[in-house]
Amino acid sequence: MAQVTSVSQLSDVKPTDWAFQALQSVVERYGCLVGYPDRTYRGNRALTRYEFAVGLNACLDRVNELIATSTAEIVKKEDLATLQS
């Protein structure tokens, strides 16, 4: 798995995909989208629990980093409430 800094780095994600804006938001707001080493996202297939854990861990690590480095204004209170529930 490889960290992605832009949705455009993923060869199989197109602006016309139904989840494009959500993926773009995760990358731009939090910088925590993980793709495969071949620069694909493989969004049309089921993922394993291991793959889910890797992606979730990357996002949680990034949110914690943002909070710890006093750039918490990027992380909204609503987002933290969602994570806590």
C-alpha positions in Angstrom: 0.0 0.0 0.0 1.2 3.5 -0.8 0.3 6.9 0.4 -1.5 9.1 -2.2 -1.1 12.9 -2.3 -3.6 13.5 -5.1 -6.5 11.5 -6.5 -5.0 12.1 -10.0 -2.2 9.7 -9.0 -4.6 6.8 -9.1 -5.0 5.5 -12.6 -8.3 3.8 -12.1 -10.1 6.8 -10.4 -11.9 9.1 -12.8 -13.7 12.4 -12.1 -16.9 10.7 -13.3 -16.8 8.0 -10.6 -19.6 8.3 -8.1 -17.1 8.4 -5.2 -14.6 10.8 -6.8 -15.4 13.8 -4.7 -15.3 11.8 -1.4 -11.9 10.4 -2.3 -10.6 13.8 -3.3 -11.8 15.3 0.0 -10.0 12.6 2.0 -6.8 13.3 0.1 -7.1 17.1 0.2 -8.4 17.6 3.7 -6.5 14.9 5.5 -3.9 13.4 3.2 -4.7 9.9 4.2 -5.7 8.0 1.1 -3.8 4.8 0.6 -3.6 3.1 -2.8 -1.8 0.1 -4.2 1.8 0.2 -5.2 0.8 0.1 -8.9 -1.0 3.4 -8.3 -4.5 1.9 -8.5 -7.3 2.2 -5.9 -9.4 -0.8 -7.0 -12.6 0.8 -5.8 -14.9 -1.6 -7.7 -13.9 -4.7 -5.8 -14.4 -5.9 -2.2 -11.5 -5.2 0.1 -10.2 -7.5 2.9 -10.3 -6.6 6.5 -6.6 -6.2 6.4 -6.8 -3.7 3.6 -9.5 -1.8 5.5 -7.4 -1.8 8.6 -4.4 -0.3 6.7 -6.5 2.5 5.2 -8.3 3.3 8.4 -5.0 3.3 10.3 -3.5 5.7 7.8 -6.4 8.1 8.2 -6.4 7.9 12.0 -2.7 8.4 12.2 -3.0 11.5 10.0 -5.9 13.0 12.1 -3.8 12.4 15.2 -0.8 14.1 13.6 -2.9 17.1 12.6 -4.2 17.5 16.1 -0.8 17.0 17.7 0.9 19.6 15.4 -1.6 22.4 16.2 -3.1 22.3 12.7 -6.3 21.0 14.2 -8.3 23.7 12.5 -8.2 21.4 9.5 -9.9 18.7 11.5 -13.5 19.8 12.2 -15.3 19.0 15.5 -17.9 17.3 13.4 -15.3 14.9 12.0 -14.0 14.0 15.4 -17.5 13.4 16.6 -18.1 11.0 13.7 -14.9 9.1 14.5 -15.9 8.8 18.2 -19.4 7.3 17.5 
